[in-house]
C-alpha cells in the first residue's frame, strides 16, 4: 500500500487515505500504521459504510485510535454487529431458497451467493450485498409465489433488469431471466440454458459458474456498477481477493479473450493497478489512469468522460444515457436527451455522415428504442402479476375440486356403511 497525501488536499482526502491504509493492513493481516495527525473517525465511518467495508475498518480501529468518541465507537460496533447478523441471515436465506428451487424443480444458476466468505482469511471480513440467480422466464410466477409466501416484498431493481425481493433484516434476493450484463458480446457468451453449467453437488436443479465464467461475471458486474456511478471499494477488494484465490494455475487467457472482445481489457488492467496501489506493498508502476479511476470511485457522482473513453470505449452510449437517479439533471437535459446533436448521433448512425438530412429519422428510431425498453419492462411486470393471479386461481380451483372429491368419497363411504348396517 503506497500512502499518498496530496499537497493542499482536503480533510476528507486524508480520511480516505488512512481508511485505505487500515483496509490494506487488516486484509493482509499486518499491524495498522499509527499516524501522528488525528483523523475524523465519524467521516471514516460514513465512507466505510458507503463502500461496504465497515466490518474490516472496525477490526482495524480496535486499539489504534484512542480519540474515537464513545458515540462513534458505538456506531462502529453496531454496524459491525449488524453485518455479522446479516451474514448469518443470508446463509439461512440462501439455504431455504435453494431448497425451494429444488422442491419446485426449477433450474437455477447461482450467479452470486454467500460464497464471498471463502475469499477472506476471516469470514467476518466478507460482505454480501445480495444473492443473485439466473432462471427461466417461465419459472418467475412460481418463484414469485413462494417468495411471497416466505414474506419477501418485491421491489424495483434500480440498477438491473431483475426481480428483487427484500425481507427484514435487509436480505436482498434477485432473480434474472437473462444475465444482468448489457454488453452484447458478454451477453451472448452467457446466453443458453442453465443446464449447460456445472451442477452443484447434492442438487438436481441448482447450477454454478466455472472459475472462468465467474471471473467474466465479476468483471461484467463491475462494469455495470461503473456505468451507473456505483462502483465501490468493496467490489475492487472482492475482485482482488477472488484473483488471489484463483492462483497462478488459473487460465486467464480464456476469459481474457472475451474481455478483449467486449472492449474491457483496459478497465480490468486499471482495476488491477488500483487494487495493487491500495492493497499491495512495494509495487511500483504507472498509476496515472488508476488514480483517475480512484477519484471516480471516491467522488462517486462526478463524471469523467476522458476516463470513460479510455476504460470503456464501447460503452459510451450507456455511460451517457444509462438511467440514474438524477431527477434535476434529467429535467434540465430532457430536450438534449431526446434530440441530441448530430455529432453525437453520428456515433450510432454513421449514415448521417453521408445523409445528414436523416437526423430527424434517427432521432425517431432512437427514441422509439427507448420507449420500447420502458414498455417492455412494464409489460414484464404486468405479465408476472397476471401469471401469479392465474396460478392462485388454479390452485384454489384444484383445492375446491379436491375438497368436492373428498366429500363425494366420504358420502359414498357413509352410504355403503349405512347399507351394510341395514343388511
C-alpha positions in Angstrom: 0.0 0.0 0.0 1.5 3.3 -1.1 0.4 6.2 1.1 -0.1 9.4 -0.7 -1.1 12.8 0.7 -1.6 15.5 -1.9 -0.4 18.9 -1.2 -3.3 21.2 -0.3 -5.6 18.2 -0.2 -8.9 18.4 1.7 -9.6 16.8 5.1 -11.7 14.1 3.5 -8.8 13.1 1.3 -6.7 12.4 4.4 -9.5 10.3 5.9 -9.8 8.3 2.7 -6.0 7.6 2.6 -6.0 6.5 6.2 -9.0 4.3 5.7 -7.3 2.6 2.8 -4.2 2.1 4.9 -6.3 0.4 7.6 -8.1 -1.7 4.9 -4.8 -3.0 3.5 -3.3 -3.8 6.9 -6.3 -5.9 8.0 -6.8 -7.7 4.7 -3.0 -8.6 4.7 -3.0 -9.3 8.4 -0.4 -6.6 9.1 -0.2 -4.2 12.0 -2.1 -1.0 11.4 0.1 2.1 11.0 -0.4 4.8 13.6 -0.4 8.4 12.3 0.6 11.5 14.1 -2.2 13.5 12.7 -5.6 12.8 14.2 -8.4 11.7 11.9 -12.2 12.1 11.9 -13.5 8.6 12.6 -17.0 9.9 12.0 -16.0 10.6 8.4 -14.3 7.3 8.1 -17.4 5.6 9.4 -19.6 7.2 6.7 -17.1 6.4 4.0 -16.6 2.8 5.0 -20.3 2.3 5.3 -20.9 3.6 1.8 -18.2 1.4 0.4 -19.4 -1.7 2.3 -16.1 -2.2 4.2 -17.2 -1.1 7.8 -16.7 -4.6 9.2 -13.0 -4.5 8.1 -12.3 -0.9 9.2 -13.9 -1.7 12.6 -11.4 -4.5 13.1 -8.6 -2.0 12.3 -9.9 0.6 14.7 -9.6 -1.6 17.7 -6.8 -0.4 19.9 -5.4 2.0 17.3 -7.2 5.3 17.8 -7.8 6.4 21.4 -9.6 9.6 20.3 -12.6 8.0 18.9 -15.7 9.3 20.7 -17.9 6.9 22.6 -20.8 7.6 20.2 -18.6 6.8 17.2 -17.3 3.6 18.8 -20.9 2.5 19.5 -21.9 3.2 15.9 -18.9 1.3 14.6 -19.7 -1.7 16.8 -23.4 -1.7 15.9 -22.5 -1.6 12.2 -20.1 -4.5 12.6 -22.6 -6.5 14.6 -25.3 -5.8 12.1 -23.1 -7.2 9.3 -22.3 -10.3 11.3 -26.0 -10.9 11.9 -26.9 -10.2 8.3 -24.3 -12.6 7.1 -25.9 -15.4 9.2 -29.3 -14.4 7.9 -28.0 -14.6 4.3 -26.7 -18.1 4.9 -30.0 -19.3 6.2 -32.0 -17.5 3.4 -29.8 -19.0 0.7 -30.2 -22.5 2.1 -34.0 -22.1 2.2 -34.3 -20.6 -1.3 -32.1 -23.4 -2.8 -34.4 -25.9 -1.1 -37.5 -24.1 -2.6 -36.0 -24.1 -6.1 -35.1 -27.8 -5.8 -38.5 -28.6 -4.4 -40.3 -26.9 -7.3 -37.9 -28.4 -9.9 -36.7 -25.0 -11.1 -33.4 -25.0 -12.9 -31.4 -22.1 -11.4 -27.8 -20.8 -11.9 -26.3 -19.2 -8.8 -24.7 -16.0 -10.1 -23.8 -14.5 -6.7 -24.0 -16.2 -3.3 -22.7 -16.0 0.2 -19.5 -17.7 -1.0 -17.6 -14.5 -0.6 -16.8 -15.8 2.9 -14.3 -18.1 1.3 -12.3 -15.2 -0.2 -11.1 -13.9 3.1 -8.9 -15.4 5.8 -11.5 -14.3 8.3 -15.2 -14.8 7.2 -16.3 -11.8 9.1 -14.4 -9.6 6.7 -16.7 -10.6 3.8 -19.8 -8.7 2.7 -22.9 -9.9 0.9 -24.8 -7.2 -0.8 -27.4 -9.5 -2.4 -27.9 -13.1 -3.7 -28.4 -13.5 -7.5 -29.9 -16.3 -9.5 -30.5 -16.9 -13.2 -33.7 -18.7 -14.0 -36.0 -19.3 -17.0 -38.7 -16.7 -17.6 -41.4 -19.3 -17.4 -40.5 -20.0 -13.7 -40.8 -16.4 -12.5 -44.5 -16.7 -11.4 -43.7 -19.8 -9.3 -40.8 -18.0 -7.8 -42.9 -15.0 -7.0 -45.5 -17.2 -5.2 -43.1 -19.0 -2.9 -41.1 -15.8 -2.2 -44.3 -14.0 -1.3 -45.3 -16.9 0.9 -42.0 -16.5 2.7 -42.8 -12.8 3.5 -40.5 -11.3 0.9 -41.5 -8.0 -0.6 -41.0 -7.3 -4.2 -39.0 -4.1 -5.0 -37.7 -2.5 -8.2 -34.2 -3.4 -9.2 -33.0 0.1 -9.9 -29.6 -1.0 -11.3 -30.6 -4.0 -13.3 -33.4 -5.9 -15.1 -34.0 -8.4 -12.4 -36.9 -9.0 -10.0 -35.7 -8.1 -6.4 -37.2 -9.5 -3.2 -36.4 -7.9 0.2 -37.0 -9.1 3.7 -36.1 -8.0 7.2 -33.3 -7.6 8.3 -32.2 -6.4 4.9 -31.8 -9.6 2.8 -32.0 -8.9 -0.9 -32.6 -11.8 -3.4 -32.6 -11.0 -7.1 -33.8 -13.3 -9.9 -32.8 -12.7 -13.5 -34.1 -14.3 -16.7 -31.1 -13.1 -18.6 -27.6 -12.3 -17.4 -27.5 -8.8 -15.9 -24.7 -7.6 -18.2 -25.7 -5.3 -21.1 -22.6 -5.7 -23.3 -23.7 -7.8 -26.3 -20.5 -9.8 -26.6 -20.6 -11.0 -23.0 -24.4 -11.4 -23.0 -24.2 -13.8 -25.9 -21.5 -15.7 -24.1 -23.8 -16.3 -21.2 -26.9 -17.0 -23.4 -28.1 -20.5 -23.3 -29.9 -23.0 -21.0 -28.9 -23.1 -17.3 -28.3 -26.8 -17.7 -25.1 -26.1 -19.6 -23.3 -25.1 -16.4 -21.9 -27.4 -13.7 -24.4 -28.9 -11.3 -23.9 -28.2 -7.6 -23.3 -31.4 -5.5 -26.3 -32.9 -3.8 -28.7 -30.9 -6.0 -30.6 -31.8 -9.2 -31.7 -28.4 -10.4 -29.0 -26.0 -9.0 -26.0 -25.0 -11.1 -22.9 -22.9 -10.6 -20.4 -20.9 -12.7 -17.0 -22.3 -13.5 -13.9 -20.2 -12.4 -13.6 -18.7 -15.9 -17.3 -17.8 -16.1 -17.2 -16.4 -12.6 -14.2 -14.2 -13.5 -16.0 -12.8 -16.5 -19.2 -12.3 -14.5 -17.2 -10.4 -11.8 -15.8 -8.1 -14.5 -19.2 -7.6 -16.1 -20.8 -6.6 -12.9 -18.0 -4.2 -12.1 -18.6 -2.6 -15.5 -22.3 -2.3 -14.8 -21.7 -0.6 -11.4 -19.1 1.7 -13.1 -21.5 2.8 -15.8 -24.2 3.6 -13.1 -21.7 5.5 -10.9 -21.9 2.9 -8.1 -18.5 1.2 -8.3 -17.3 0.8 -4.7 -14.1 -0.1 -2.9 -15.7 -3.4 -1.9 -16.1 -4.5 -5.5 -12.4 -3.9 -6.2 -11.4 -5.6 -3.0 -13.6 -8.7 -3.7 -12.2 -9.0 -7.2 -8.6 -8.7 -5.9 -9.3 -11.4 -3.3 -11.0 -13.6 -6.0 -7.9 -13.5 -8.2 -5.7 -14.3 -5.3 -7.8 -17.4 -4.5 -7.6 -18.5 -8.2 -3.8 -18.5 -8.0 -1.2 -19.0 -10.8 -2.8 -22.1 -12.2 -5.9 -20.3 -13.4 -6.1 -19.9 -17.2 -6.8 -16.2 -17.6 -6.5 -16.4 -21.4 -10.0 -17.9 -21.7 -12.0 -15.0 -20.0 -9.3 -12.5 -21.3 -10.4 -13.2 -24.8 -14.0 -12.3 -24.1 -12.9 -9.3 -22.0 -10.9 -8.0 -25.0 -13.8 -8.6 -27.4 -16.1 -6.6 -25.1 -13.5 -3.7 -25.0 -13.0 -4.1 -21.3 -9.3 -5.0 -21.2 -8.1 -1.5 -20.2 -10.8 -1.4 -17.5 -9.6 -4.7 -16.0 -6.0 -3.6 -16.2 -6.6 -0.4 -14.3 -8.7 -2.2 -11.7 -5.8 -4.5 -11.1 -3.4 -1.5 -10.9 -5.7 0.3 -8.4 -6.0 -2.8 -6.3 -2.2 -3.1 -6.2 -2.0 0.5 -5.2 -4.4 0.1 -2.3 -3.5 -3.4 -1.1 0.0 -4.5 -2.1 3.4 -3.5 -0.7 6.3 -2.3 -2.8 4.5 -2.2 -6.1 5.9 0.4 -8.5 4.2 1.1 -11.8 2.4 3.8 -13.8 -0.6 5.0 -11.7 -1.9 7.9 -13.9 -5.2 6.4 -15.1 -5.6 4.3 -12.0 -5.6 7.5 -9.9 -8.3 8.9 -12.0 -10.3 5.7 -11.5 -9.7 6.1 -7.8 -11.0 9.6 -7.8 -14.1 8.5 -9.8 -14.9 5.8 -7.2 -14.4 8.1 -4.3 -16.1 11.2 -5.8 -19.0 8.9 -6.9 -21.3 11.3 -8.9 -18.6 13.3 -10.7 -18.4 12.3 -14.4 -15.1 11.9 -16.2 -15.7 11.5 -19.9 -12.0 11.1 -20.7 -11.7 8.3 -18.2 -14.9 6.7 -19.6 -13.5 6.8 -23.1 -10.1 5.3 -22.0 -11.6 2.5 -19.9 -14.8 1.5 -21.7 -14.6 2.8 -25.3 -17.6 0.6 -26.4 -19.9 1.6 -23.6 -20.2 5.4 -24.4 -23.9 5.2 -25.2 -24.8 3.6 -21.9 -22.4 5.9 -20.0 -24.2 8.9 -21.3 -27.8 7.6 -21.2 -27.9 4.9 -18.5 -30.7 5.6 -16.1 -29.6 7.3 -12.9 -31.4 8.8 -10.0 -30.8 12.4 -11.1 -34.3 14.0 -11.5 -33.0 17.5 -11.6 -30.3 16.7 -14.2 -32.8 14.8 -16.4 -35.3 17.7 -16.2 -32.7 20.2 -17.3 -31.4 18.0 -20.1 -34.6 16.5 -21.3 -34.7 18.2 -24.7 -31.0 17.5 -25.3 -31.6 13.9 -24.4 -34.5 13.5 -26.8 -32.8 15.4 -29.6 -29.0 15.1 -29.2 -26.7 17.0 -31.7 -25.7 15.4 -35.0 -22.1 14.8 -33.9 -23.3 12.6 -31.1 -25.9 10.8 -33.2 -23.3 10.1 -35.8 -21.6 7.6 -33.4 -24.7 5.3 -33.5 -25.9 6.2 -37.0 -22.8 6.5 -39.3 -25.2 7.0 -42.3 -25.6 10.7 -41.1 -22.1 11.4 -42.4 -23.4 10.8 -45.9 -27.0 11.8 -45.5 -27.3 14.5 -42.7 -30.9 15.2 -43.5 -31.8 11.8 -42.0 -31.1 13.2 -38.5 -34.8 13.6 -37.7 -35.5 9.9 -38.6 -32.5 8.8 -36.5 -33.9 10.8 -33.5 -37.2 8.9 -34.0 -35.6 5.5 -34.2 -33.5 6.2 -31.1 -36.5 7.5 -29.1 -38.6 4.5 -30.2 -36.0 2.1 -28.9 -36.1 3.9 -25.5 -39.9 3.7 -25.4 -39.8 0.0 -26.4 -37.5 -0.7 -23.4 -39.8 1.2 -21.0 -42.9 -0.6 -22.3 -41.1 -4.0 -22.2 -40.2 -3.5 -18.5 -43.8 -2.5 -17.7 -45.2 -5.4 -19.7 -42.9 -7.8 -17.9 -44.2 -6.7 -14.5 -47.8 -6.9 -15.7 -47.2 -10.3 -17.2 -45.8 -11.5 -13.9 -48.7 -10.2 -11.9 -51.2 -11.9 -14.3 -49.4 -15.2 -14.2 -49.3 -15.2 -10.4 -53.0 -14.5 -10.2 -53.8 -17.3 -12.7 -51.7 -19.7 -10.6 -53.5 -18.6 -7.4 -56.9 -19.2 -9.2 -55.7 -22.6 -10.5 -54.6 -23.6 -7.0 -57.9 -22.5 -5.5 -59.9 -24.4 -8.2 -57.8 -27.5 -7.6 -58.4 -27.2 -3.9 -62.1 -26.9 -4.4 -62.1 -30.0 -6.7 -60.1 -32.0 -4.2 -62.5 -31.0 -1.4 -65.5 -31.9 -3.5 -64.0 -35.2 -4.5 -63.2 -35.9 -0.9 -66.8 -35.1 0.2 -68.2 -37.4 -2.5 -65.9 -40.2 -1.4 -66.9 -39.7 2.3 -70.6 -39.6 1.2 -70.2 -42.8 -0.7 -68.4 -44.5 2.2 -71.2 -43.4 4.5 -73.9 -44.7 2.2 -72.1 -48.1 1.9 -71.7 -48.1 5.7 -75.4 -47.5 6.2 -76.3 -50.1 3.7 -74.1 -52.6 5.3 -75.8 -51.9 8.7 -79.2 -52.4 7.2 -78.3 -55.7 5.7 
